[in-house]
Amino acid sequence: IAFGSTIQGDSIYFLQKLDQVVTALGFTAYTSGTKSTIDIFCITAALMIGTAGLPHVIVRFFTVPKVRDARYSAGWALFFIGLLYLTAPVVGSMARLNLTETIQIGTVGAETGNLAYEDRPDWFRTWEATGLLEFDDKNEDGRIQYYNDQNPEFATRAQAFGWDGNELRVDPDIMVLANPEIASLPQWVIALVAAGGIAAALSTAAGLLLVISAAVSHDLLKGILMPHISERRELLAGRISAGVAIVIAGLLGYYPPAFVAQVVAFAFGLAAASLFPPILLGIFYKRINKEGAIAGMVVGLVFTYSYIEYFKGLFLRWAGSPWSEDVAENWLMGISPEGIGTIGVLLNFAVAITVSHMTAEPSAKAQELVEHIRYPR
């Protein structure tokens, strides 16, 4: 609805207005797009498949008493997840328009066309204090120049205006939270957005900690390494693993490998490439066995993570990563690191099925269990 609406007090559509504003400052038009069709498809598929493979989402089905309730909850979950994916681009584009119009208050290139630094609004001062919004007065004119200085054609025009490079750095992670302030919305709206963000973070963290502690203490230790471990030691192992996970998550939060949207795309891609195929095959393919599932998971996970590390340099910077420039010309089939999880899914399926047929068939009891899962009573 927002994308198809006109600007209040004007006959121009929202997307047209956004394109006019950003292209006037040397940026690419929002509606033109910068990614290929195959890349967009792979990113979308990775997000969709990754959602189905998120462990902290799957365990939520254990909280309902009946299979019918689980199916209803899955339907509602898909509805709200789809709503989230639909609104995210709208919120981002609105934030971009609000930010740009706040800084560029007049004609581009005019002496008084840019916001004076001393007149910056309160939200600017607030985020500036956090270090997530930075201003560097390169031409010392006391005004904020925000434009694409990587565009050679516009950079030449900017020099004629007396500009000496982009002076505003905005951390992408703040845009959703800052947008209500930039748009001068009521305080309760700002509080609601902040509370929603905190609630979502706490809910996700709680689910992940539960899955991590259960996987380490029950599945790994009691199920494989130490089958005779006592319940007390199993509980202790779960608490220790949860504590270690909290420390690691805290470090990654303090030293983020990328901005939030990218990290989410990587996480969903890794979940899709490693967890979704064995879940699907375990329910709908009786021939899948332990060896095939493990081999597929390892191949999908290693391939996807290696590709991301090769172009993004997340955790191996000490070893020299990234090892290639992150541009479409260098990507496999033009697929970006955010969408490579889709290829990881295909590799996982292929390896899992192949290895399963090369190794022993699952027991009759296991196949009967699969049949029971497919047709619950």
C-alpha positions as CSV (number, residue, x, y, z in Angstrom):
1,I,0.0,0.0,0.0
2,A,2.8,2.4,0.9
3,F,4.7,1.8,-2.3
4,G,1.6,2.5,-4.4
5,S,0.6,5.6,-2.5
6,T,1.2,9.2,-3.2
7,I,3.2,11.6,-1.0
8,Q,0.9,13.7,1.3
9,G,0.2,17.0,-0.2
10,D,1.7,16.0,-3.6
11,S,0.5,13.9,-6.6
12,I,3.8,12.1,-7.0
13,Y,4.0,8.4,-5.9
14,F,6.2,7.4,-3.0
15,L,8.6,5.3,-5.1
16,Q,8.9,8.1,-7.7
17,K,9.8,10.6,-5.0
18,L,12.4,8.3,-3.5
19,D,14.0,7.7,-6.9
20,Q,14.1,11.5,-7.6
21,V,15.7,12.2,-4.2
22,V,18.4,9.6,-4.3
23,T,19.4,10.0,-8.0
24,A,19.7,13.7,-7.5
25,L,22.6,12.9,-5.1
26,G,24.3,10.4,-7.3
27,F,22.8,7.2,-5.9
28,T,21.3,4.4,-8.0
29,A,17.5,4.6,-8.3
30,Y,15.7,2.5,-5.7
31,T,13.4,0.8,-8.3
32,S,16.2,0.0,-10.8
33,G,17.7,-2.8,-8.7
34,T,21.3,-3.8,-8.5
35,K,21.0,-7.6,-8.4
36,S,20.4,-10.1,-11.1
37,T,17.2,-12.2,-11.3
38,I,19.0,-15.4,-10.3
39,D,20.6,-13.7,-7.3
40,I,17.3,-12.4,-6.1
41,F,15.7,-15.8,-6.6
42,C,18.5,-17.5,-4.6
43,I,18.4,-14.9,-1.8
44,T,14.6,-15.3,-1.5
45,A,14.8,-19.1,-1.6
46,A,17.6,-19.2,1.1
47,L,15.5,-17.0,3.4
48,M,12.4,-19.1,2.9
49,I,14.1,-22.5,3.2
50,G,16.3,-21.2,6.0
51,T,13.2,-20.2,8.0
52,A,12.0,-23.8,7.8
53,G,15.3,-25.1,9.1
54,L,15.8,-22.7,12.1
55,P,16.1,-25.0,15.1
56,H,14.7,-22.5,17.6
57,V,11.6,-22.2,15.5
58,I,11.1,-26.0,15.1
59,V,11.2,-26.6,18.8
60,R,8.2,-24.3,19.3
61,F,6.0,-27.1,17.8
62,F,6.7,-29.1,21.0
63,T,4.6,-26.6,23.0
64,V,1.3,-27.5,21.3
65,P,-0.7,-30.6,22.5
66,K,-2.0,-31.8,19.1
67,V,-0.8,-32.2,15.5
68,R,-3.7,-30.1,14.3
69,D,-2.6,-27.3,16.6
70,A,1.0,-27.5,15.2
71,R,-0.3,-27.2,11.7
72,Y,-2.4,-24.1,12.6
73,S,0.6,-22.5,14.4
74,A,2.8,-23.2,11.3
75,G,0.2,-21.4,9.1
76,W,0.1,-18.4,11.4
77,A,3.9,-18.3,11.6
78,L,4.2,-18.3,7.9
79,F,1.7,-15.5,7.7
80,F,3.6,-13.3,10.1
81,I,6.9,-14.2,8.6
82,G,5.6,-13.2,5.2
83,L,4.3,-10.0,6.6
84,L,7.7,-9.2,8.0
85,Y,9.4,-9.8,4.7
86,L,6.9,-7.6,2.9
87,T,7.2,-4.7,5.3
88,A,11.0,-4.7,5.6
89,P,11.7,-3.1,2.2
90,V,9.0,-0.5,2.9
91,V,10.4,0.5,6.2
92,G,13.9,0.7,4.8
93,S,12.9,2.9,1.8
94,M,10.9,5.2,4.1
95,A,13.9,5.5,6.4
96,R,16.1,6.4,3.4
97,L,13.7,9.0,2.1
98,N,13.3,10.6,5.6
99,L,17.0,10.7,6.2
100,T,17.9,12.2,2.8
101,E,15.2,14.9,3.0
102,T,16.3,15.8,6.5
103,I,19.8,16.4,5.3
104,Q,19.1,17.8,1.8
105,I,16.7,20.6,2.8
106,G,17.0,22.6,-0.5
107,T,18.2,22.5,-4.0
108,V,21.2,20.2,-4.6
109,G,24.3,22.4,-4.9
110,A,22.7,25.5,-3.5
111,E,24.7,27.4,-0.8
112,T,21.9,26.8,1.8
113,G,20.6,23.5,0.3
114,N,22.1,21.3,3.0
115,L,21.3,21.1,6.7
116,A,23.6,23.2,8.9
117,Y,25.4,21.0,11.4
118,E,24.5,23.3,14.3
119,D,20.8,22.9,13.3
120,R,20.9,19.1,13.3
121,P,17.8,17.6,15.0
122,D,17.7,15.8,18.4
123,W,17.7,12.4,16.9
124,F,20.9,13.2,15.0
125,R,22.6,14.2,18.3
126,T,21.3,11.1,20.0
127,W,22.6,8.6,17.5
128,E,25.8,10.6,17.0
129,A,26.6,10.1,20.7
130,T,26.4,6.3,20.1
131,G,29.0,6.4,17.4
132,L,26.6,4.8,14.9
133,L,26.1,8.2,13.1
134,E,29.2,10.2,12.2
135,F,29.7,13.6,10.6
136,D,33.1,14.7,9.1
137,D,33.0,18.3,7.8
138,K,35.5,17.8,5.0
139,N,35.1,21.1,3.3
140,E,34.6,23.0,6.6
141,D,31.5,24.8,5.5
142,G,29.5,23.8,8.6
143,R,26.9,22.0,6.5
144,I,26.2,18.3,6.0
145,Q,26.8,16.9,2.5
146,Y,25.3,13.4,2.0
147,Y,25.8,12.0,-1.5
148,N,27.4,9.1,-3.4
149,D,31.0,10.1,-3.8
150,Q,31.8,6.8,-5.5
151,N,29.8,7.9,-8.5
152,P,32.5,9.5,-10.8
153,E,30.0,11.6,-12.8
154,F,28.3,13.0,-9.7
155,A,31.6,13.4,-7.8
156,T,32.8,15.8,-10.6
157,R,29.6,17.8,-10.1
158,A,30.0,17.8,-6.4
159,Q,33.5,19.3,-6.7
160,A,31.9,22.2,-8.7
161,F,29.5,22.7,-5.7
162,G,32.5,23.0,-3.4
163,W,31.9,19.6,-1.8
164,D,34.9,17.5,-0.8
165,G,33.4,14.0,-0.4
166,N,30.5,12.4,1.5
167,E,30.4,13.7,5.1
168,L,27.8,11.5,6.7
169,R,28.3,7.9,7.7
170,V,25.1,6.1,8.8
171,D,25.3,2.6,10.3
172,P,22.7,0.5,8.5
173,D,21.7,-1.2,11.8
174,I,20.1,2.0,13.2
175,M,17.7,2.8,10.4
176,V,14.7,0.9,11.6
177,L,15.0,2.2,15.2
178,A,15.9,5.7,14.1
179,N,13.2,6.0,11.4
180,P,10.3,6.9,13.8
181,E,12.5,9.7,15.3
182,I,13.5,11.0,11.9
183,A,9.9,11.1,10.8
184,S,9.0,13.0,14.1
185,L,6.4,10.3,15.1
186,P,5.0,10.3,18.7
187,Q,7.1,9.1,21.5
188,W,4.9,6.0,22.1
189,V,5.6,4.8,18.5
190,I,9.3,5.1,19.1
191,A,8.9,3.2,22.4
192,L,6.8,0.5,20.6
193,V,9.4,0.0,17.9
194,A,12.2,-0.3,20.5
195,A,10.2,-2.6,22.7
196,G,9.4,-4.8,19.7
197,G,13.1,-5.1,18.7
198,I,14.1,-6.0,22.3
199,A,11.3,-8.6,22.6
200,A,12.2,-10.2,19.3
201,A,15.9,-10.4,20.3
202,L,15.1,-11.9,23.7
203,S,12.7,-14.4,22.2
204,T,15.1,-15.6,19.6
205,A,18.0,-15.7,22.1
206,A,15.9,-17.8,24.5
207,G,14.9,-20.3,21.8
208,L,18.5,-20.6,20.5
209,L,20.0,-21.1,24.0
210,L,17.4,-23.8,24.7
211,V,18.3,-25.6,21.5
212,I,22.1,-25.3,22.0
213,S,22.0,-26.6,25.5
214,A,19.8,-29.5,24.6
215,A,21.8,-30.4,21.6
216,V,25.1,-30.4,23.5
217,S,23.9,-32.1,26.7
218,H,21.3,-34.5,25.5
219,D,22.0,-35.2,21.8
220,L,25.8,-35.0,21.7
221,L,26.9,-36.1,25.2
222,K,24.1,-38.5,26.3
223,G,23.2,-39.7,22.9
224,I,26.7,-40.3,21.5
225,L,29.8,-39.5,23.6
226,M,28.6,-40.4,27.2
227,P,25.5,-42.5,27.0
228,H,25.6,-43.3,30.8
229,I,25.9,-39.8,32.0
230,S,23.8,-38.9,35.0
231,E,20.9,-36.4,34.7
232,R,22.7,-34.1,37.1
233,R,25.8,-34.0,34.9
234,E,23.7,-33.7,31.8
235,L,22.0,-30.6,33.3
236,L,25.3,-29.1,34.2
237,A,26.6,-29.7,30.7
238,G,23.5,-27.9,29.3
239,R,24.1,-24.9,31.6
240,I,27.8,-24.7,30.7
241,S,27.0,-24.9,26.9
242,A,24.4,-22.1,27.3
243,G,26.9,-20.0,29.2
244,V,29.5,-20.4,26.5
245,A,27.0,-19.6,23.8
246,I,26.1,-16.4,25.6
247,V,29.7,-15.3,25.8
248,I,30.3,-16.0,22.1
249,A,27.1,-14.2,21.1
250,G,28.1,-11.3,23.3
251,L,31.4,-11.0,21.5
252,L,29.8,-11.2,18.1
253,G,27.4,-8.5,19.1
254,Y,30.2,-6.3,20.3
255,Y,32.4,-7.0,17.3
256,P,29.8,-7.7,14.6
257,P,31.1,-9.4,11.5
258,A,28.6,-7.5,9.3
259,F,25.5,-5.4,9.7
260,V,22.3,-7.1,10.9
261,A,20.6,-7.7,7.6
262,Q,23.6,-9.4,6.2
263,V,24.2,-11.5,9.3
264,V,20.5,-12.6,9.1
265,A,20.9,-13.6,5.5
266,F,24.1,-15.5,6.2
267,A,22.5,-17.3,9.2
268,F,19.4,-18.3,7.2
269,G,21.6,-19.4,4.3
270,L,23.6,-21.6,6.6
271,A,20.5,-23.0,8.2
272,A,19.0,-23.8,4.8
273,A,22.2,-25.5,3.5
274,S,22.8,-27.6,6.6
275,L,19.5,-28.3,8.5
276,F,16.6,-28.2,6.0
277,P,17.5,-31.1,3.7
278,P,17.9,-33.7,6.5
279,I,14.6,-32.5,8.1
280,L,12.7,-32.9,4.8
281,L,14.4,-36.2,3.8
282,G,13.9,-37.6,7.3
283,I,10.2,-37.1,6.9
284,F,9.5,-37.9,3.3
285,Y,12.3,-40.2,2.2
286,K,12.6,-43.6,4.0
287,R,16.0,-44.5,2.4
288,I,17.9,-41.6,4.0
289,N,20.2,-42.9,6.8
290,K,22.6,-41.4,9.4
291,E,25.6,-41.5,7.1
292,G,23.8,-39.7,4.3
293,A,22.3,-37.0,6.5
294,I,25.6,-36.2,8.2
295,A,27.5,-36.1,4.9
296,G,24.9,-33.8,3.3
297,M,24.9,-31.5,6.3
298,V,28.7,-31.3,6.3
299,V,29.0,-30.6,2.6
300,G,26.2,-28.0,2.6
301,L,27.5,-26.2,5.7
302,V,31.2,-26.2,4.6
303,F,30.4,-25.1,1.0
304,T,28.1,-22.3,2.1
305,Y,30.3,-21.0,4.9
306,S,33.5,-21.2,2.7
307,Y,31.8,-19.2,0.0
308,I,30.7,-16.5,2.5
309,E,34.1,-16.3,4.1
310,Y,35.8,-16.2,0.7
311,F,34.0,-13.0,-0.3
312,K,33.0,-11.4,3.0
313,G,35.8,-12.3,5.4
314,L,33.8,-12.8,8.6
315,F,36.0,-14.8,11.0
316,L,39.2,-15.5,9.2
317,R,40.5,-12.1,8.7
318,W,43.6,-13.1,10.6
319,A,44.3,-15.6,7.7
320,G,43.8,-13.0,5.0
321,S,40.1,-13.3,4.2
322,P,38.3,-12.1,2.2
323,W,40.3,-13.6,-0.7
324,S,38.3,-12.0,-3.5
325,E,36.5,-8.8,-4.3
326,D,32.8,-9.1,-3.5
327,V,31.4,-8.2,-6.9
328,A,29.0,-10.0,-9.3
329,E,31.8,-10.7,-11.8
330,N,33.6,-12.9,-9.3
331,W,30.5,-14.8,-7.9
332,L,29.6,-18.3,-8.8
333,M,26.9,-18.0,-11.5
334,G,26.3,-14.4,-10.4
335,I,25.0,-15.6,-7.0
336,S,26.0,-13.4,-4.0
337,P,27.1,-14.7,-0.6
338,E,23.7,-13.8,0.8
339,G,22.0,-16.3,-1.7
340,I,24.6,-19.0,-1.9
341,G,22.7,-21.1,0.7
342,T,20.3,-22.2,-2.1
343,I,23.2,-23.9,-3.9
344,G,24.2,-25.4,-0.6
345,V,20.8,-26.9,-0.2
346,L,21.0,-28.6,-3.6
347,L,24.5,-30.0,-2.8
348,N,23.2,-31.2,0.6
349,F,20.3,-33.1,-1.1
350,A,22.6,-34.6,-3.7
351,V,25.2,-35.8,-1.3
352,A,22.7,-37.1,1.3
353,I,20.8,-39.2,-1.2
354,T,24.0,-40.5,-2.9
355,V,25.7,-41.5,0.3
356,S,22.5,-43.1,1.6
357,H,22.3,-45.3,-1.4
358,M,26.0,-46.3,-1.0
359,T,25.6,-47.3,2.6
360,A,23.4,-49.6,4.6
361,E,19.6,-49.1,4.5
362,P,17.9,-47.9,7.6
363,S,16.4,-50.4,9.9
364,A,12.7,-51.4,9.6
365,K,12.1,-49.8,12.9
366,A,13.5,-46.5,11.6
367,Q,11.4,-46.7,8.5
368,E,8.3,-47.4,10.5
369,L,9.0,-44.3,12.6
370,V,9.2,-42.2,9.4
371,E,5.9,-43.6,8.3
372,H,4.4,-42.7,11.7
373,I,5.8,-39.1,11.4
374,R,4.3,-38.7,7.9
375,Y,0.8,-39.9,9.0
376,P,0.4,-38.9,12.7
377,R,-2.4,-40.4,14.6
